[in-house]
Amino acid sequence: MQNNIKAIIVEDVKKYHTVIETFLEELAPHVKVIAKATSLVKAKEYITSLAPHLVFLDIQFDEEGKTAFDLLKELSEQKKLDFQIIIITAFDQTEYYNEAFNYGALHFLTKPIDKAKLKQAIDRVSNTIQPLSDNQVFSQFLQIHEQFHLSKPINKIVIEALNFTEVVLLDNIVYFEASGRYTYIYLINSQLKPICSSTNIGEYEKKLSNNVDFFRVHRNLIVNTNYILRFSKKDRSFILPEPFEKQYASKDRFKDFLKFLDDKDNSSSD
């Protein structure tokens, strides 16, 4: 039996209060909503007085002219930032926050809220319900805030492995290889022992869509082109550093790969 988790919902659109509560009753009855707020002012009052384990937190609060970052900054200064956070974000912000969350351990949901993703986030919180320190929570959210406002380059990726959530430097990844519904991620220093991820390769392609170094050369293979030592137009093969084996591109993707290399070279010479 899981211990009860005290939760507060902070969301300026009331219908999402109902959506979250309804989903929680079905998926996670051990999560008890002890308060709901539609403003950051009220949220701060509830958080400081009720000491929740978990806060569902929207980003934008237009009527107050503030964001969740303003609230977390105040709570950090008062040493009250000792709870888990599940961020709620709109679809037009997804690109920013998907990338930002590659940095760390916060959880997030996009609107409209997907039931399966909510369950996944709750499970992660339940497994790590011990409070985070003020510095941990605030530094993680600071990275999100900076990513949104400064568009800092992303050099890490979160990999949902079978036993752990791994945070990996993109520069260390040689290639992603699909195997059924799993993806194996090979690292330059892994000695051919890949990370096995339950996320399919198509999702990794989406995450890497703005990265100029990775290219999907085959439906089962995404390669970090920085690790291609040479390639053959005759058999569409790629030579990677030892001990990695030769890899191959599909016929339809090889032409796109050559164009990709030209575009990459042109952009780097500008």
N, C-alpha and C positions, 0 to 999 in steps of 0.2 A: 504494500500500500504506500503510495507516494504521499509525502507530507504536503499539507495545504500550502499554496503559494498565494500570498496577498498581492492583489494587482489593482492598479489605478489606470483608468483610461483617460487620456488627455487628447482631445480631438474636438475641433470647433464645429464639425458637422455631426449633429446628434444621431443621424441614421447609422453612422458607423459605430456608435456606442451599442446600438441594438444588434448590429451584425456581429460584432466581436463577442458580445455576451452570449448570443444564440449559439455561435460556433463553439465557444468555450464550454457551454453546458453539454454539448454533444461530444466534443473531442477531448476535453481536459477538465472534467468536473472538479479536479483537485485545485484548479486555479479559481480563486474566489475574488470577484470584483468588489472592492470595499469602498470605492468612490469613483465618480465620473466628473470630469471638468471640461468645459468648453472654452476656457481661457487660461492663459499662463499664470495669471494672478491667483486664480482659484487652485490651479494645479500645484503651485508652490505651497499654498496653505495646506492642502491635503498631504503632500509628500512629507513636509516637515512635521506634521502632527500625527500621521498614521504609519509612517515608516514602512512603506510597501517593499516587497521583495522584487516586484516587477512593475514597470510602467510602459504602457502602450502610448507612444508619443508621436503626434503629428509634427510636421516640420513648420509649416506656415500658419501664422495667426494674423491675418491681414487687418482685422479690426483693431488689434493692439499695435500694429506696425512692428511686430517682433517675430522672431523665430524661436524654435526650441533651443537653439544655441544660446540665446539670451537667458533662458531659464536655467540651463545647465551651468552656465557661467556663474550665475548668482548662487546656485546650490553648491558649486565647487568652492566658492569663497567662504561659504558657511559650513564646509565640511559635512554636507548632507547628501553627497553624491555616492550613495552606497547601495545601489539597487541595479538590477538588470534592466536593459532597455530593448524593447522591440519598436523600431521606427516604423511609422506609417507614412508612405510617400506617394504622391500622385504620379501617374504615368509619364507626364511631361518632364519629370525629374529623374526618371529611372536611369537614364544614361549616366548622369553624374553620380548617383548614389550606388549603383551597381559597381562602378569602378572604385568609389571611395571605400566601400565595404570590403574590398579586396585587402585592405590593410589590417583588419582586425576582427575582434570577437563580438561586435554588436550584431544584432539580428534586424532584419527589416522585412516589411511587407509592402507590396504595391497595391494601389487601388485600381479596380475593385479587388477586395481581399479574396485571395484564393484559399479555400478551406485546407487543402493539402499542405500548402506552404505555411499556413498558420500552425498546423499540427507539427510540422517539422521544426519550426522556431520554438514552439512550446517544449518539445522534447529536448532541444538543446539547452534551453533555460533550466528545465527540470534536472538535467544531468550536471549542471554547473551552477546550482542555485546559491552557492556561497557568495556573499556580497563582494563586489569588486571595490577596490579602493577608489577614493576620489580621483587620484591621479590617473588610474587606469581608464575609468569611464570618460573623464574629461579629455584626456589626450586622444582617445579614440575618436570622440566626437569632434575635437579640434581638427583632426585630419579630414573628416568629412566636410566640415565647414570650409576649410581651406581649399579642398578639391572643388567644391561647388563654386566658390568665388574666384579662385585663382587659376583653376584648370591646371593644377600641377600634374606632371607626367606620372603615369602609373608604372611602377617597376616590380610589382608583386601581384600574385594571384592566389586566391583561396582555392584549395583543392579538397573536396569532400571525399576523403579516403574512407576505407571500410571501418577502421577503428578510431581514427583521429581526423580532425580538420587541420590540414597542413597549410601553412603560409609559405609560399615558395617564390624566390626571385625569378622573374621571367628570363633573365640572362642565363640562368642555370639550366633551363629546359632545352633539351635537344629536339625532342619531338613528342607528339601525342599520337597514340595508336589505339584505334577502336578494336574491341573484341566483344561482339554481342552488344549487350547494353552497358558494358563497362568501358572505361578508357584507361589505358596504361600510360603514365607520364614518365619519360626517361630523362634523368638529370645527368649533367656532365660528370658529376662526381659520384654517381650511383653504383658504379661497377655492375651495370646491367641489371640492377634490382629496381624495377620501376615502382612508382606509387600506383596502386590500383584505386581508381575512383569510380563511384557509383553514378557519376554524371556522364551523360553521353557526349560524344565528340562534337555533335552539333552545337551544344551549349557552350563548349569551349571556343568553337569558331566564332560565336556571337561575342563572347567576352573579349576576344582578340581582334575584333573587326577593325579597330582603330590603331592596331599595332603594326608598324611597317616591317617588322621582322618575321612575322609568322605567316605561312601560306599553306593552304590545304591542297596538297599535291595529289591526293587520292581520297576517295570517300572514307577510307580508314586511317588517313595519315595527315597530320599537320606538322610541318617542319619549321624549326627556327632556322631561317636561311643563313644566319651568321655562322652556323656550324657546317654548312655545305662546303666541302673542300674543292670539289669539282663535280661535274655532271656530264653525262653523255647524251647527245641528241639522238644517237643511233638506237639505244634501247631505253631511253628516258630514265636512266638510273642516277642515283646520287651517292656520292662517297662522303661519309661522315667520319669524324675522328675515331680512332680506335678507343674502345673495343666494339663500337657500334657497327652493325652489319650494313651492307649496301641496301638502299631503299629505292623504290620505283614510283614514278608518277603515272597516273592514268593518261591515256592518249588525249582525251578531251581537256584535261587539266594542264598538260605540259605546255601547250601554246599559251595558256593564260599565265603560266609560271614565267615563261620567257618575257612576256609583256610586263609582268609584275617586277621582274629584275630590272628591266629598262626604266620603268617608272621610278623605282627605288633609287637607281643610280642618278637619274635626272634630278630628283628631289634633293639628294645629298650634295649635288654639285651646285645647286642654286645659291 
